[in-house]
């Protein structure tokens, strides 16, 4: 019984798994920021893409490159 108690104390006192948890949290934060940036970029470039599509369909006569 004494051996099991010593092993349990060593397991509880070990911090080797804490580094893994830190990396998982850090990686999740980086992925979340990346998804946010992609969302912002897509919403900003969609109107410009639509303007280019309209210009190509109309033969190039109505290209509006304004950023409003």
Buried (B, 14 or more C-beta within 10 A) or exposed (E): EEEEEEEEEEEEEEEEEEEEEEEEEEEEEEEEEEEEEEEEEEEEEEEEEEBEEEBEEEEEEEEEEEEE
